[in-house]
Amino acid sequence: MFLVGVMLLAISSSAFAAVKDDTVSPLYLYTRKVTASLSISDGGKATCYGYVRANSSGGSISITITLYRQSGKSWSKVTSWSTSGTSQILDIEKTKQVTEGTYKVVLTGNVTSPEGKKEDIKATSTEMTYSKNDLHSFAFVHLLSGVA
């Protein structure tokens, strides 16, 4: 079995995106899957994505995805988006133009079971560094958290 965590396509152009991956997956009671991902195009367009699948239908899901930019050793919030729903699956995808720097997406929220029991959820994408230079790379990374 061949498992690819990062798909990297290099073409001569004017930008570069690099990724760093430090993944830990928590175990949830009411949540089957939590995903946060980030991709940055050669033009600096960041696509931020969040996905949650509950174990069963009949409950609710509420999530926020936040795009962060690294500032020294800390992270600064760039922007965030939220959504909620009563289906078993909920996702959100938003874009933001970014400048050179290192970025990540953090998904936070909660899943409420049909019985009304609530649990907090969280997932963090791989860090991506975007910079303009002689190499164009497009990297797309999905990090999965929870039970598959």
MOFENFEN-V522882 format. One record per helix or strand of 3 or more residues. SS is the DSSP state (2 for helix, 1 for strand). FROM is the first residue (numbers start at 1). LEN is the number of residues. Records with the same first field share a line. If there is no record, write none. Layout:
BEGIN
SS=FROM-LEN  FROM-LEN
END
This chain:
BEGIN
1=6-7  16-5  31-10  45-10  60-12  74-12  89-9  101-12  118-7  127-5  135-11
END
